Amino acid sequence: MSEASMRYPGWRVVIACFAMTFFGFGFGFYGHSVYLAALTIRDGTDAPRIAVSTVSTAVTVYYLAAAAVMVFISDLMVRLGPRLLATIGAVMMGLSLFLIARIRSVSDLFVAYLAMAPARAPPDNPRPIS
């Protein structure tokens, strides 16, 4: 089968990688400015406003936790396989976004951001699988 054919199996991998990168970077990297605004303004809701410095600290902890998880991603990829690891990442990203929408305290904020860290690590890990 030719690579030019849409039935070529490699195109499914390309589409899956594109979707993971699109949503992973969208929600896990570029979305923090939206989360910051929503968490610090909180107009018309009963949820408490959280200080910008606190949200920024949670984002920093998230990036550090994702960097710590990245050390183990290649080994997990070999052990679990790319499909299961991508599924776990998608579930963790969904869970963290669900938690971010329901933050009521500073501890909720840190739990939500730490839940996002395992989802951020796989798309950022450039190490080859050996």
N, CA, C and O atoms as a GROMACS GRO file, in nm:
protein
  520
    1MET      N    1   0.084  -0.118   0.000
    1MET     CA    2   0.000   0.000   0.000
    1MET      C    3   0.089   0.124   0.000
    1MET      O    4   0.189   0.130   0.072
    2SER      N    5   0.053   0.220  -0.079
    2SER     CA    6   0.131   0.343  -0.094
    2SER      C    7   0.104   0.440   0.021
    2SER      O    8  -0.007   0.446   0.074
    3GLU      N    9   0.207   0.515   0.058
    3GLU     CA   10   0.191   0.615   0.163
    3GLU      C   11   0.097   0.727   0.120
    3GLU      O   12   0.044   0.798   0.205
    4ALA      N   13   0.076   0.744  -0.008
    4ALA     CA   14  -0.014   0.847  -0.058
    4ALA      C   15  -0.160   0.810  -0.036
    4ALA      O   16  -0.248   0.896  -0.039
    5SER      N   17  -0.187   0.683  -0.013
    5SER     CA   18  -0.324   0.636   0.009
    5SER      C   19  -0.370   0.672   0.150
    5SER      O   20  -0.293   0.661   0.246
    6MET      N   21  -0.494   0.715   0.162
    6MET     CA   22  -0.549   0.747   0.295
    6MET      C   23  -0.570   0.621   0.379
    6MET      O   24  -0.588   0.630   0.500
    7ARG      N   25  -0.566   0.504   0.317
    7ARG     CA   26  -0.580   0.378   0.390
    7ARG      C   27  -0.448   0.332   0.452
    7ARG      O   28  -0.444   0.234   0.527
    8TYR      N   29  -0.340   0.401   0.420
    8TYR     CA   30  -0.210   0.367   0.475
    8TYR      C   31  -0.214   0.379   0.628
    8TYR      O   32  -0.254   0.484   0.678
    9PRO      N   33  -0.175   0.275   0.703
    9PRO     CA   34  -0.188   0.276   0.850
    9PRO      C   35  -0.108   0.386   0.919
    9PRO      O   36  -0.144   0.428   1.030
   10GLY      N   37  -0.004   0.433   0.857
   10GLY     CA   38   0.078   0.538   0.918
   10GLY      C   39   0.003   0.669   0.936
   10GLY      O   40   0.036   0.748   1.024
   11TRP      N   41  -0.101   0.693   0.852
   11TRP     CA   42  -0.176   0.817   0.864
   11TRP      C   43  -0.258   0.820   0.993
   11TRP      O   44  -0.283   0.928   1.048
   12ARG      N   45  -0.300   0.705   1.042
   12ARG     CA   46  -0.371   0.702   1.171
   12ARG      C   47  -0.278   0.744   1.284
   12ARG      O   48  -0.320   0.812   1.377
   13VAL      N   49  -0.153   0.705   1.275
   13VAL     CA   50  -0.054   0.745   1.375
   13VAL      C   51  -0.030   0.895   1.367
   13VAL      O   52  -0.022   0.963   1.469
   14VAL      N   53  -0.020   0.948   1.245
   14VAL     CA   54  -0.001   1.091   1.227
   14VAL      C   55  -0.119   1.169   1.286
   14VAL      O   56  -0.098   1.268   1.356
   15ILE      N   57  -0.240   1.125   1.259
   15ILE     CA   58  -0.360   1.192   1.311
   15ILE      C   59  -0.364   1.184   1.462
   15ILE      O   60  -0.397   1.283   1.528
   16ALA      N   61  -0.332   1.069   1.519
   16ALA     CA   62  -0.332   1.054   1.665
   16ALA      C   63  -0.226   1.144   1.729
   16ALA      O   64  -0.253   1.208   1.831
   17CYS      N   65  -0.108   1.149   1.671
   17CYS     CA   66  -0.002   1.236   1.725
   17CYS      C   67  -0.040   1.383   1.713
   17CYS      O   68  -0.014   1.461   1.804
   18PHE      N   69  -0.103   1.420   1.602
   18PHE     CA   70  -0.148   1.557   1.585
   18PHE      C   71  -0.252   1.593   1.692
   18PHE      O   72  -0.244   1.700   1.752
   19ALA      N   73  -0.348   1.504   1.714
   19ALA     CA   74  -0.452   1.531   1.815
   19ALA      C   75  -0.393   1.542   1.955
   19ALA      O   76  -0.430   1.631   2.031
   20MET      N   77  -0.300   1.452   1.989
   20MET     CA   78  -0.237   1.458   2.121
   20MET      C   79  -0.159   1.588   2.137
   20MET      O   80  -0.166   1.651   2.242
   21THR      N   81  -0.087   1.628   2.035
   21THR     CA   82  -0.009   1.751   2.043
   21THR      C   83  -0.100   1.872   2.048
   21THR      O   84  -0.077   1.964   2.127
   22PHE      N   85  -0.202   1.874   1.965
   22PHE     CA   86  -0.294   1.987   1.959
   22PHE      C   87  -0.362   2.010   2.094
   22PHE      O   88  -0.361   2.121   2.146
   23PHE      N   89  -0.421   1.905   2.150
   23PHE     CA   90  -0.491   1.920   2.276
   23PHE      C   91  -0.396   1.928   2.395
   23PHE      O   92  -0.421   2.003   2.490
   24GLY      N   93  -0.287   1.852   2.390
   24GLY     CA   94  -0.190   1.856   2.500
   24GLY      C   95  -0.126   1.992   2.517
   24GLY      O   96  -0.118   2.044   2.628
   25PHE      N   97  -0.081   2.051   2.407
   25PHE     CA   98  -0.022   2.184   2.416
   25PHE      C   99  -0.129   2.290   2.438
   25PHE      O  100  -0.105   2.389   2.508
   26GLY      N  101  -0.245   2.272   2.379
   26GLY     CA  102  -0.352   2.369   2.397
   26GLY      C  103  -0.398   2.381   2.540
   26GLY      O  104  -0.406   2.492   2.594
   27PHE      N  105  -0.428   2.268   2.603
   27PHE     CA  106  -0.477   2.270   2.741
   27PHE      C  107  -0.363   2.273   2.843
   27PHE      O  108  -0.376   2.336   2.948
   28GLY      N  109  -0.252   2.206   2.812
   28GLY     CA  110  -0.145   2.192   2.910
   28GLY      C  111  -0.037   2.297   2.905
   28GLY      O  112   0.043   2.307   2.998
   29PHE      N  113  -0.032   2.377   2.798
   29PHE     CA  114   0.073   2.479   2.788
   29PHE      C  115   0.014   2.618   2.766
   29PHE      O  116   0.040   2.710   2.844
   30TYR      N  117  -0.066   2.632   2.662
   30TYR     CA  118  -0.120   2.764   2.629
   30TYR      C  119  -0.244   2.799   2.710
   30TYR      O  120  -0.281   2.916   2.717
   31GLY      N  121  -0.309   2.703   2.772
   31GLY     CA  122  -0.432   2.728   2.845
   31GLY      C  123  -0.414   2.795   2.980
   31GLY      O  124  -0.512   2.839   3.040
   32HIS      N  125  -0.292   2.802   3.030
   32HIS     CA  126  -0.272   2.856   3.165
   32HIS      C  127  -0.314   3.002   3.179
   32HIS      O  128  -0.357   3.043   3.287
   33SER      N  129  -0.303   3.079   3.074
   33SER     CA  130  -0.347   3.219   3.083
   33SER      C  131  -0.498   3.227   3.100
   33SER      O  132  -0.548   3.315   3.170
   34VAL      N  133  -0.570   3.136   3.037
   34VAL     CA  134  -0.716   3.132   3.053
   34VAL      C  135  -0.750   3.087   3.195
   34VAL      O  136  -0.838   3.144   3.259
   35TYR      N  137  -0.682   2.984   3.244
   35TYR     CA  138  -0.708   2.936   3.380
   35TYR      C  139  -0.676   3.045   3.482
   35TYR      O  140  -0.750   3.065   3.578
   36LEU      N  141  -0.564   3.114   3.460
   36LEU     CA  142  -0.523   3.221   3.552
   36LEU      C  143  -0.631   3.329   3.560
   36LEU      O  144  -0.669   3.372   3.669
   37ALA      N  145  -0.680   3.373   3.445
   37ALA     CA  146  -0.783   3.476   3.444
   37ALA      C  147  -0.911   3.427   3.512
   37ALA      O  148  -0.971   3.500   3.591
   38ALA      N  149  -0.951   3.306   3.482
   38ALA     CA  150  -1.075   3.253   3.540
   38ALA      C  151  -1.063   3.234   3.691
   38ALA      O  152  -1.160   3.257   3.764
   39LEU      N  153  -0.947   3.192   3.738
   39LEU     CA  154  -0.931   3.165   3.881
   39LEU      C  155  -0.910   3.291   3.963
   39LEU      O  156  -0.942   3.292   4.082
   40THR      N  157  -0.859   3.396   3.903
   40THR     CA  158  -0.830   3.518   3.980
   40THR      C  159  -0.942   3.621   3.972
   40THR      O  160  -0.950   3.708   4.059
   41ILE      N  161  -1.028   3.613   3.872
   41ILE     CA  162  -1.136   3.711   3.861
   41ILE      C  163  -1.261   3.663   3.933
   41ILE      O  164  -1.310   3.730   4.024
   42ARG      N  165  -1.314   3.548   3.893
   42ARG     CA  166  -1.430   3.486   3.957
   42ARG      C  167  -1.548   3.580   3.977
   42ARG      O  168  -1.604   3.584   4.087
   43ASP      N  169  -1.587   3.656   3.877
   43ASP     CA  170  -1.702   3.746   3.887
   43ASP      C  171  -1.833   3.666   3.885
   43ASP      O  172  -1.849   3.574   3.804
   44GLY      N  173  -1.924   3.701   3.973
   44GLY     CA  174  -2.057   3.643   3.972
   44GLY      C  175  -2.067   3.500   4.020
   44GLY      O  176  -2.171   3.437   4.001
   45THR      N  177  -1.963   3.447   4.083
   45THR     CA  178  -1.970   3.311   4.135
   45THR      C  179  -1.943   3.314   4.285
   45THR      O  180  -1.890   3.412   4.339
   46ASP      N  181  -1.979   3.206   4.350
   46ASP     CA  182  -1.952   3.197   4.493
   46ASP      C  183  -1.813   3.140   4.523
   46ASP      O  184  -1.774   3.130   4.639
   47ALA      N  185  -1.740   3.104   4.417
   47ALA     CA  186  -1.605   3.049   4.436
   47ALA      C  187  -1.510   3.161   4.478
   47ALA      O  188  -1.522   3.274   4.431
   48PRO      N  189  -1.417   3.131   4.566
   48PRO     CA  190  -1.324   3.234   4.612
   48PRO      C  191  -1.224   3.274   4.504
   48PRO      O  192  -1.185   3.192   4.421
   49ARG      N  193  -1.185   3.400   4.505
   49ARG     CA  194  -1.079   3.446   4.416
   49ARG      C  195  -0.946   3.399   4.470
   49ARG      O  196  -0.923   3.401   4.591
   50ILE      N  197  -0.861   3.355   4.382
   50ILE     CA  198  -0.729   3.306   4.421
   50ILE      C  199  -0.626   3.407   4.371
   50ILE      O  200  -0.638   3.459   4.260
   51ALA      N  201  -0.526   3.434   4.453
   51ALA     CA  202  -0.423   3.533   4.417
   51ALA      C  203  -0.345   3.487   4.294
   51ALA      O  204  -0.323   3.367   4.274
   52VAL      N  205  -0.304   3.583   4.214
   52VAL     CA  206  -0.225   3.553   4.094
   52VAL      C  207  -0.097   3.480   4.131
   52VAL      O  208  -0.057   3.386   4.062
   53SER      N  209  -0.034   3.521   4.240
   53SER     CA  210   0.091   3.455   4.281
   53SER      C  211   0.068   3.309   4.319
   53SER      O  212   0.155   3.225   4.295
   54THR      N  213  -0.046   3.279   4.376
   54THR     CA  214  -0.077   3.140   4.414
   54THR      C  215  -0.099   3.054   4.289
   54THR      O  216  -0.049   2.942   4.281
   55VAL      N  217  -0.173   3.107   4.193
   55VAL     CA  218  -0.196   3.033   4.069
   55VAL      C  219  -0.063   3.015   3.994
   55VAL      O  220  -0.037   2.909   3.938
   56SER      N  221   0.020   3.118   3.994
   56SER     CA  222   0.150   3.109   3.927
   56SER      C  223   0.239   3.005   3.995
   56SER      O  224   0.314   2.934   3.928
   57THR      N  225   0.231   2.996   4.126
   57THR     CA  226   0.307   2.894   4.198
   57THR      C  227   0.258   2.754   4.161
   57THR      O  228   0.338   2.663   4.143
   58ALA      N  229   0.127   2.738   4.150
   58ALA     CA  230   0.072   2.608   4.110
   58ALA      C  231   0.117   2.570   3.969
   58ALA      O  232   0.146   2.453   3.942
   59VAL      N  233   0.123   2.667   3.879
   59VAL     CA  234   0.169   2.640   3.742
   59VAL      C  235   0.317   2.599   3.744
   59VAL      O  236   0.357   2.508   3.671
   60THR      N  237   0.397   2.665   3.827
   60THR     CA  238   0.538   2.630   3.839
   60THR      C  239   0.555   2.488   3.894
   60THR      O  240   0.636   2.411   3.844
   61VAL      N  241   0.478   2.456   3.997
   61VAL     CA  242   0.483   2.320   4.053
   61VAL      C  243   0.441   2.218   3.948
   61VAL      O  244   0.499   2.109   3.940
   62TYR      N  245   0.343   2.252   3.869
   62TYR     CA  246   0.297   2.164   3.760
   62TYR      C  247   0.411   2.137   3.661
   62TYR      O  248   0.434   2.022   3.625
   63TYR      N  249   0.481   2.242   3.617
   63TYR     CA  250   0.591   2.222   3.523
   63TYR      C  251   0.704   2.140   3.585
   63TYR      O  252   0.764   2.056   3.517
   64LEU      N  253   0.735   2.164   3.711
   64LEU     CA  254   0.839   2.085   3.778
   64LEU      C  255   0.798   1.939   3.793
   64LEU      O  256   0.879   1.849   3.774
   65ALA      N  257   0.672   1.916   3.827
   65ALA     CA  258   0.623   1.778   3.840
   65ALA      C  259   0.624   1.708   3.704
   65ALA      O  260   0.660   1.591   3.696
   66ALA      N  261   0.584   1.778   3.599
   66ALA     CA  262   0.587   1.720   3.465
   66ALA      C  263   0.730   1.685   3.423
   66ALA      O  264   0.754   1.582   3.360
   67ALA      N  265   0.825   1.772   3.459
   67ALA     CA  266   0.965   1.744   3.428
   67ALA      C  267   1.014   1.621   3.504
   67ALA      O  268   1.091   1.541   3.450
   68ALA      N  269   0.970   1.605   3.628
   68ALA     CA  270   1.009   1.486   3.706
   68ALA      C  271   0.948   1.359   3.647
   68ALA      O  272   1.013   1.254   3.646
   69VAL      N  273   0.826   1.368   3.598
   69VAL     CA  274   0.761   1.251   3.537
   69VAL      C  275   0.827   1.214   3.405
   69VAL      O  276   0.832   1.097   3.369
   70MET      N  277   0.877   1.314   3.332
   70MET     CA  278   0.939   1.288   3.201
   70MET      C  279   1.056   1.192   3.209
   70MET      O  280   1.086   1.123   3.112
   71VAL      N  281   1.122   1.187   3.322
   71VAL     CA  282   1.237   1.098   3.339
   71VAL      C  283   1.196   0.952   3.318
   71VAL      O  284   1.276   0.871   3.273
   72PHE      N  285   1.070   0.921   3.352
   72PHE     CA  286   1.024   0.782   3.349
   72PHE      C  287   0.938   0.749   3.227
   72PHE      O  288   0.896   0.634   3.212
   73ILE      N  289   0.911   0.845   3.142
   73ILE     CA  290   0.818   0.823   3.032
   73ILE      C  291   0.866   0.717   2.934
   73ILE      O  292   0.787   0.632   2.892
   74SER      N  293   0.992   0.719   2.896
   74SER     CA  294   1.041   0.619   2.800
   74SER      C  295   1.026   0.478   2.855
   74SER      O  296   0.987   0.387   2.782
   75ASP      N  297   1.059   0.459   2.983
   75ASP     CA  298   1.043   0.326   3.043
   75ASP      C  299   0.896   0.286   3.049
   75ASP      O  300   0.862   0.170   3.024
   76LEU      N  301   0.810   0.381   3.083
   76LEU     CA  302   0.667   0.351   3.085
   76LEU      C  303   0.613   0.322   2.946
   76LEU      O  304   0.524   0.238   2.930
   77MET      N  305   0.666   0.390   2.846
   77MET     CA  306   0.623   0.366   2.708
   77MET      C  307   0.655   0.223   2.666
   77MET      O  308   0.574   0.158   2.601
   78VAL      N  309   0.773   0.176   2.704
   78VAL     CA  310   0.812   0.038   2.672
   78VAL      C  311   0.725  -0.060   2.749
   78VAL      O  312   0.680  -0.160   2.694
   79ARG      N  313   0.702  -0.033   2.876
   79ARG     CA  314   0.626  -0.124   2.962
   79ARG      C  315   0.477  -0.126   2.930
   79ARG      O  316   0.417  -0.233   2.925
   80LEU      N  317   0.417  -0.009   2.908
   80LEU     CA  318   0.272   0.000   2.890
   80LEU      C  319   0.229   0.009   2.744
   80LEU      O  320   0.118  -0.031   2.710
   81GLY      N  321   0.317   0.060   2.660
   81GLY     CA  322   0.282   0.080   2.520
   81GLY      C  323   0.229   0.221   2.498
   81GLY      O  324   0.178   0.285   2.590
   82PRO      N  325   0.243   0.269   2.376
   82PRO     CA  326   0.203   0.407   2.348
   82PRO      C  327   0.053   0.432   2.358
   82PRO      O  328   0.012   0.541   2.400
   83ARG      N  329  -0.029   0.336   2.321
   83ARG     CA  330  -0.174   0.357   2.327
   83ARG      C  331  -0.223   0.374   2.470
   83ARG      O  332  -0.297   0.468   2.500
   84LEU      N  333  -0.180   0.286   2.558
   84LEU     CA  334  -0.223   0.295   2.698
   84LEU      C  335  -0.169   0.421   2.763
   84LEU      O  336  -0.240   0.487   2.839
   85LEU      N  337  -0.045   0.455   2.734
   85LEU     CA  338   0.014   0.576   2.792
   85LEU      C  339  -0.058   0.702   2.741
   85LEU      O  340  -0.080   0.795   2.818
   86ALA      N  341  -0.094   0.705   2.614
   86ALA     CA  342  -0.170   0.818   2.559
   86ALA      C  343  -0.309   0.824   2.622
   86ALA      O  344  -0.360   0.933   2.649
   87THR      N  345  -0.370   0.711   2.644
   87THR     CA  346  -0.502   0.707   2.709
   87THR      C  347  -0.493   0.758   2.852
   87THR      O  348  -0.579   0.835   2.896
   88ILE      N  349  -0.392   0.715   2.924
   88ILE     CA  350  -0.373   0.762   3.062
   88ILE      C  351  -0.352   0.914   3.062
   88ILE      O  352  -0.408   0.984   3.146
   89GLY      N  353  -0.272   0.964   2.969
   89GLY     CA  354  -0.249   1.108   2.959
   89GLY      C  355  -0.378   1.184   2.931
   89GLY      O  356  -0.402   1.288   2.991
   90ALA      N  357  -0.459   1.132   2.840
   90ALA     CA  358  -0.586   1.198   2.807
   90ALA      C  359  -0.680   1.198   2.926
   90ALA      O  360  -0.747   1.298   2.952
   91VAL      N  361  -0.687   1.088   2.998
   91VAL     CA  362  -0.773   1.080   3.116
   91VAL      C  363  -0.724   1.176   3.224
   91VAL      O  364  -0.805   1.244   3.288
   92MET      N  365  -0.593   1.183   3.245
   92MET     CA  366  -0.540   1.274   3.346
   92MET      C  367  -0.564   1.420   3.307
   92MET      O  368  -0.593   1.502   3.394
   93MET      N  369  -0.552   1.453   3.179
   93MET     CA  370  -0.578   1.590   3.135
   93MET      C  371  -0.726   1.623   3.155
   93MET      O  372  -0.760   1.731   3.203
   94GLY      N  373  -0.814   1.531   3.118
   94GLY     CA  374  -0.957   1.553   3.139
   94GLY      C  375  -0.992   1.567   3.286
   94GLY      O  376  -1.070   1.654   3.323
   95LEU      N  377  -0.933   1.483   3.369
   95LEU     CA  378  -0.956   1.491   3.514
   95LEU      C  379  -0.908   1.625   3.569
   95LEU      O  380  -0.977   1.687   3.650
   96SER      N  381  -0.791   1.668   3.526
   96SER     CA  382  -0.738   1.795   3.578
   96SER      C  383  -0.824   1.913   3.534
   96SER      O  384  -0.846   2.006   3.612
   97LEU      N  385  -0.873   1.912   3.410
   97LEU     CA  386  -0.960   2.021   3.364
   97LEU      C  387  -1.093   2.019   3.439
   97LEU      O  388  -1.149   2.124   3.470
   98PHE      N  389  -1.144   1.900   3.468
   98PHE     CA  390  -1.265   1.888   3.549
   98PHE      C  391  -1.242   1.946   3.689
   98PHE      O  392  -1.327   2.018   3.742
   99LEU      N  393  -1.127   1.916   3.746
   99LEU     CA  394  -1.094   1.967   3.880
   99LEU      C  395  -1.071   2.118   3.879
   99LEU      O  396  -1.110   2.187   3.973
  100ILE      N  397  -1.007   2.170   3.775
  100ILE     CA  398  -0.983   2.314   3.767
  100ILE      C  399  -1.116   2.389   3.763
  100ILE      O  400  -1.127   2.498   3.820
  101ALA      N  401  -1.215   2.333   3.697
  101ALA     CA  402  -1.346   2.399   3.689
  101ALA      C  403  -1.418   2.400   3.824
  101ALA      O  404  -1.513   2.477   3.841
  102ARG      N  405  -1.374   2.318   3.918
  102ARG     CA  406  -1.442   2.306   4.047
  102ARG      C  407  -1.355   2.346   4.166
  102ARG      O  408  -1.379   2.300   4.278
  103ILE      N  409  -1.256   2.428   4.144
  103ILE     CA  410  -1.164   2.468   4.251
  103ILE      C  411  -1.237   2.556   4.352
  103ILE      O  412  -1.301   2.654   4.316
  104ARG      N  413  -1.226   2.518   4.480
  104ARG     CA  414  -1.285   2.595   4.589
  104ARG      C  415  -1.182   2.641   4.691
  104ARG      O  416  -1.212   2.723   4.777
  105SER      N  417  -1.060   2.589   4.681
  105SER     CA  418  -0.956   2.627   4.776
  105SER      C  419  -0.820   2.616   4.710
  105SER      O  420  -0.807   2.565   4.599
  106VAL      N  421  -0.719   2.663   4.781
  106VAL     CA  422  -0.583   2.657   4.729
  106VAL      C  423  -0.537   2.512   4.716
  106VAL      O  424  -0.467   2.477   4.621
  107SER      N  425  -0.575   2.428   4.809
  107SER     CA  426  -0.535   2.287   4.800
  107SER      C  427  -0.598   2.221   4.677
  107SER      O  428  -0.535   2.137   4.613
  108ASP      N  429  -0.723   2.257   4.644
  108ASP     CA  430  -0.786   2.206   4.522
  108ASP      C  431  -0.706   2.249   4.399
  108ASP      O  432  -0.691   2.172   4.304
  109LEU      N  433  -0.656   2.370   4.402
  109LEU     CA  434  -0.576   2.423   4.290
  109LEU      C  435  -0.453   2.336   4.266
  109LEU      O  436  -0.425   2.298   4.153
  110PHE      N  437  -0.380   2.307   4.372
  110PHE     CA  438  -0.257   2.228   4.358
  110PHE      C  439  -0.286   2.084   4.319
  110PHE      O  440  -0.211   2.025   4.242
  111VAL      N  441  -0.394   2.026   4.370
  111VAL     CA  442  -0.432   1.890   4.331
  111VAL      C  443  -0.466   1.886   4.182
  111VAL      O  444  -0.424   1.794   4.112
  112ALA      N  445  -0.541   1.985   4.135
  112ALA     CA  446  -0.578   1.988   3.993
  112ALA      C  447  -0.456   2.002   3.903
  112ALA      O  448  -0.446   1.935   3.801
  113TYR      N  449  -0.363   2.088   3.942
  113TYR     CA  450  -0.244   2.107   3.859
  113TYR      C  451  -0.150   1.986   3.866
  113TYR      O  452  -0.084   1.954   3.768
  114LEU      N  453  -0.142   1.922   3.980
  114LEU     CA  454  -0.058   1.802   3.988
  114LEU      C  455  -0.119   1.686   3.909
  114LEU      O  456  -0.046   1.600   3.860
  115ALA      N  457  -0.251   1.684   3.898
  115ALA     CA  458  -0.316   1.581   3.815
  115ALA      C  459  -0.285   1.602   3.667
  115ALA      O  460  -0.287   1.507   3.589
  116MET      N  461  -0.256   1.725   3.630
  116MET     CA  462  -0.226   1.756   3.490
  116MET      C  463  -0.082   1.718   3.453
  116MET      O  464  -0.052   1.697   3.335
  117ALA      N  465   0.006   1.709   3.549
  117ALA     CA  466   0.148   1.684   3.520
  117ALA      C  467   0.175   1.554   3.442
  117ALA      O  468   0.252   1.558   3.347
  118PRO      N  469   0.114   1.440   3.478
  118PRO     CA  470   0.141   1.320   3.399
  118PRO      C  471   0.091   1.330   3.255
  118PRO      O  472   0.144   1.263   3.167
  119ALA      N  473  -0.010   1.412   3.231
  119ALA     CA  474  -0.061   1.428   3.096
  119ALA      C  475   0.032   1.514   3.011
  119ALA      O  476   0.036   1.499   2.889
  120ARG      N  477   0.106   1.601   3.073
  120ARG     CA  478   0.194   1.693   3.003
  120ARG      C  479   0.326   1.626   2.962
  120ARG      O  480   0.387   1.664   2.862
  121ALA      N  481   0.368   1.529   3.037
  121ALA     CA  482   0.499   1.470   3.016
  121ALA      C  483   0.515   1.394   2.884
  121ALA      O  484   0.616   1.414   2.816
  122PRO      N  485   0.422   1.307   2.842
  122PRO     CA  486   0.447   1.230   2.718
  122PRO      C  487   0.468   1.313   2.592
  122PRO      O  488   0.560   1.281   2.516
  123PRO      N  489   0.389   1.419   2.565
  123PRO     CA  490   0.416   1.494   2.442
  123PRO      C  491   0.548   1.571   2.445
  123PRO      O  492   0.601   1.607   2.340
  124ASP      N  493   0.600   1.596   2.563
  124ASP     CA  494   0.723   1.675   2.575
  124ASP      C  495   0.850   1.591   2.578
  124ASP      O  496   0.961   1.646   2.577
  125ASN      N  497   0.837   1.462   2.583
  125ASN     CA  498   0.954   1.378   2.599
  125ASN      C  499   1.014   1.340   2.463
  125ASN      O  500   0.955   1.258   2.393
  126PRO      N  501   1.126   1.397   2.426
  126PRO     CA  502   1.183   1.371   2.294
  126PRO      C  503   1.272   1.247   2.290
  126PRO      O  504   1.324   1.213   2.183
  127ARG      N  505   1.291   1.179   2.403
  127ARG     CA  506   1.383   1.065   2.403
  127ARG      C  507   1.326   0.951   2.320
  127ARG      O  508   1.207   0.922   2.327
  128PRO      N  509   1.411   0.886   2.243
  128PRO     CA  510   1.364   0.773   2.162
  128PRO      C  511   1.338   0.651   2.249
  128PRO      O  512   1.399   0.632   2.354
  129ILE      N  513   1.248   0.570   2.204
  129ILE     CA  514   1.219   0.444   2.274
  129ILE      C  515   1.319   0.342   2.228
  129ILE      O  516   1.332   0.316   2.108
  130SER      N  517   1.391   0.283   2.323
  130SER     CA  518   1.491   0.184   2.284
  130SER      C  519   1.456   0.047   2.332
  130SER      O  520   1.530  -0.048   2.307
   0.00000   0.00000   0.00000
